[in-house]
Amino acid sequence: MRFTKQSGWPPASQRHAHANSAALYIPGLAFHDPPGPLLVVAGLSGGAGASVLAYLIAATAARQSSGPVLVVDTGGPTAGLAAHAGVSAPRTLVEIAERIDHAEPVTGNLWAQGENGLRVLAGAPQFTVDASREAIQRVVHDARHAHALTVVDAGTLARPAEQTALAAATHVAWTLQATRDGAARARRVLERIVPLTRLEIIVARAGDGESRAPLRELADLADERRAPLVLMPSVGDTAGGRLGELAELAQVALQAIGGVLGR
């Protein structure tokens, strides 16, 4: 089974371009109304694979959507999205937001071009750059209005930028390791997060040689969030040109995620 546009990836033909982009904070972007979905991928523990999942979703969507797709990370010391994509953007989301904070012009190419036309807004790990929540919200606003789909790798939501992206999301993919420990850690985190009014999905990723959590335990966790449960097979690193192979391994899970995005 393969992804099709009917699987949920939003085609650009459903959006109407406006000649006037004055509503955008970042000049030079094509304005679309309504804006595309904003999917935030968040790991419920370290090593849950948020970056890999975010990239797989965005890269698959870029192959199927007739409109531009953007994948973003929020920087920080563990940023790894650029490595998965194989390209680095001239600036990161937080660096763009910082320029907005200082009323400096945002010009030039904002993202790098990845495989299948995927736009990548991610760079090397950062340790000192920060920006206000308002500026980050502005960048996210512009991204949604310029893309058929925007996917944000929000890591483990440890940084303000990640939490700001989550607050703006239309869809959230919570990812966890499909082990007993992974399910227990996920439950502890989600107990402290009020269920979102937007659409959520729980993605349980299998690991090599690990003792898996019982399916009933994972299903109960998803039921408590009123979210669909997607089981994703073990996939390795997306670096090294293995995107097609990994997407094939995870095609059923990716199709289910595309269906949620299409609601």
N, C-alpha and C positions, 0 to 999 in steps of 0.2 A: 504494500500500500504506500502511495506517495502523497506528499503534500500537494494540494491544489489551492487555488484562491478560495474555493468553496469551503476549505477547511477552516477558514477564519481569518486569514491574513487580509487586512483591509486594503482594497484596491484604491489607487489615487482617483479613479474615475468617480468615486462616490463623494469627492470633495470638490469644491468650487474655488478656483483661484481668484484672488482679488489683486487688481493691479496696484492698489495702494498698500504698501507695507508699513505705513506710519505707526500701526499699532505695535510693531515689534521694537524691542529695545536694541536688538542687534540688526543693523541695517544690512540690506542686500539679500535677505532671505525671502523666498517666495512665501506668501501668506496663504494659508488654506483654512477654510471654515466649513464644517467643524474641524477642530484639531484632531490629530490621530491619537490613538491610545498611548498611555504611558505605562509600561510594564516595569515594575521594580522587582528585581530578583535579589532576595535577601537570604543569607545563610543563617540557620538557627544555631550554628556552632562553627568554630574554626574548622576548616577542611571540609565543609559541606559542599563545596564546589559551585559557589555562586557565580564566579567568573566564567568557568567553563560553560555552565548552563546558560548564562546571559548571552555569551557569544554564539553558542549553538542555535539558540532561539532566533537571535537577530540575523545570523548568516543564512539560516534556512528561510526566514521571512524575506530576506533580500532577494533570494532566488525566485520566490513565488509572487511577491507583491509587485504591482505595476507602479507603485509610488516609492519614493526614497525611504530607506530605513536607516536609523541612527542607533549605534550602540555606544554607551557612555559609562565611564566609571567616575568616581568622585575623588580619585587620587589617594593620597595617604601613603604610609610607609609600606603597605602590603599590596599596592596596586599591581595587578597582573594581567589586566585585560589586553593591554597593548601587545604583550608577549603572545597571547592566544591569537590575536588578530594578525600578528606579523607586521604591523605598522604602528607608528607613533604619530599622534597629532601635534601640530605646532604648539598648541596650548591645551590645557586640561579645562574641564568644566569650572573648577574652582579658580583657575587663573583668569578665565574670561570673566567670572563673577567679580573677582578682585578688581579688574579694570573698570567694571561698571561702578563698583564702590567708590573708586577714585575719579569717576567721571572722565575716564580716558577712553578714546575711541577704540572700538573693536573692529578691526579691519583685517583684510587678508583671508587666506583659507583658514577655516576654523577646525576642520577635521581632515583626517587622512582617508584615502580611498582604499578600501579593502577588497577582498574577493567578491565577485558578483555585484560590484557597485556598492557594497555596504560602506556606509560612512562611519568612521571610528573617531570618537572624541575621548582619547585616552593616551596617557604618556607614561614616562618613567615614574617610579615611586617618588613621593614628595614628603617632606618632613616639616616644612615651615609655612607653606602657603595656606592662607585661610581667607574666608570671605563671609559677608553677612548672609543670613538666611534670605533676606529680601532679594539680594542680588542673585543668589542661586535660584530662587523661585522665578526670577525674570528669565534666566537662561533656559530653565526647564519649560517655561511658557513658550518661549520662542521655538524651542526644539519641537514641541508638540505641534505648533502651527506650521512648521516647515516640513514635517515628515508624516508618512502614512503610519509609521510605528516608531516609537522611541523606547529603547530597552536600556535600563540603568542597572549596572552592577553595583549594588549597595553594600557589598561585603557582609559584615555582621552588624551593621547599623550602629557601629561604635562611635562614629564621628557625626558632628552636627550636619554636615553636608548630606550624609546618607539619610539621616532622619528627615531632613527637609525634602529630599526627593521622595521618600515614602509618603509624606504628608500630601504630596501633589499627585500621587499615583492614581490611575484609574483601575489598574489591575496589579496584584501582588502575587509573586510566586515565592512561597516559603520553601527553601530547600534544606533537607536534612539527610544525614547518613541513615540508611535503612538498617540500623542495628539497634539492639536494646538500649545501649548507651545513647545513641543518637536520638532515639525516640524520647527517652527520658529527659535529655537536655532540651529538646524541642518543646516538650510540654512545659518545662519550667519557664522557658522564655515566653511562650505564647500565653501562659496564664497571666502575665503582666502586661499584655498588649490587648487593648479593647478590640474585639472583632470589628473589622473595617466594613463600612457600608458599601465599598466598591467590591469588585469580584476578586476573590482570592483562590489560590490553588496550592495544594501541598504536593511537593515533588520529593519523593523518597528515592535516593540514589543508592544503588547497591555498590558494595565495595568488594574487591578481590579478597577471598580468604577470610571474610568476616562473618561472624554469626549474625544472621539476619533477625530482625525483630519479627514477631508473629504478625501476619497480615491484619488480624483483628485489632491488634494494638495500634497499628498505623491508621486503620480505618476509623477507629474511635477518635483518634487525634483529629483527623480530617472532619469527622462529623461534628465535633465540638466547635470547629471553626465554621461549620456549614460551607465547607469548601470541598471541591472534588479532589480525590487522591490520584496522583499519577505515579506509577512505579517506573523508574528509569534504570536501565541496565548500567553496569559498570562501563564507563568510557574513560579513555585516557586523556592525555593532554592534546589540545587542538593544534598545538604548534607542529610544524614540520609538514604541512600540506595534507593532513589526514582528515580534513573537514568532511569530505564526501563519505569516507569510511565510517566516521563516528556518527554522522547524521543518519546513515543507513542503520547502524546499530540501535539508535534511539528513535527511529522514525515513528513508532507507535506513540511513544511518550510525547514527542514533538507535535504530532498531529492532535493529540488531546489538548495540549497547551494552546495550539492555534484555534481549536474550537472554543475554548474559554475566551480568548481574545476577541472572537467574532460575535460574542453575545451582546 
